[in-house]
Amino acid sequence: MFHRFRVVRPDSVGEAVALLREHGDGAKVVAGSTAMTIMLRQGLLTPTILVSIAGLEALRTIRLR
């Protein structure tokens, strides 16, 4: 059986956080998604929404302060 979900690509980290708060446990974060794809196919995950953070410039680098 195929599980339906929506994929969203927020424009900012703040928007991503808001989506995660709004959708609670039904939301999952994806960046590359290879492992997520396998889990979706096997029915191990049944999210209502996937929040893709792959395109968020603010998350491309890590800086130590």
ABEGO torsion letter per residue (X at the ends): XBBBBBBBBBABAAAAAAAAAAAEAABBBBAAGAAAAAAAAAGABBBABBBBAAABAAAABBBBX
